[in-house]
């Protein structure tokens, strides 16, 4: 039977990875990186009602999302 370790202590305030944008984080054994910052990120708005408004080039926005997920190791990127 597998032994699972949780990052959360189950507290009511939740859990967080990193204390600042410069903290390095990775998933699935990837190389830890700090939070990405790109102009395309400031141009998008995602509301709590799940409405997504992208005010600039949609392809550039999608490319930045893919690059961010790949950088932290959440998305493999290349095959």
Residue pairs with C-beta under 8 A, 6 or more apart in sequence:
7 15
7 17
8 14
8 15
9 15
17 23
17 25
18 24
18 25
18 35
21 34
21 35
21 37
22 34
22 35
23 34
23 35
24 32
24 33
24 34
25 32
25 33
25 34
25 72
26 32
26 33
26 72
26 73
27 72
27 73
27 74
28 73
28 74
29 73
30 71
30 72
30 73
31 73
33 71
33 72
36 64
36 67
36 68
36 71
38 64
40 56
40 57
40 60
40 61
40 64
41 64
43 54
43 55
43 56
43 61
44 52
44 53
44 54
44 55
44 56
44 61
45 52
45 53
45 55
46 52
46 53
47 53
54 61
66 75
66 77
69 75
70 76
70 77
